[in-house]
Amino acid sequence: MIPKPLRTLVSGTAIFLGGLVALNITSSIAIGAFRHASELKLRKNASPCGVCRGKGFYICKLCKGNATIKWSPLYDPIAFNPCLCPTCDGHRVQRCLNCLGKGYS
């Protein structure tokens, strides 16, 4: 049998921690809702990005859309190794750095 003072302490602690968890969840949901509402308002009123023309992505500038770059460990014009582009990871497009991929500025 659990002593009554210990039972009271455990139940009080459980209620306190449950309240903290509930407060954390509700505040996270509220912050997400406010962020989403402000994002929609910005998107509605903002002009499209001039760099990516509102798409959020553009062709990779390092590999020029080829997904690979020519690389040589030593300067040797005979031996060039094609390597995966480090900027776009082979996807041939990169996120717009002006609007951070949102499509508006």
Disulfide bonds with the S-S distance in Angstrom:
none
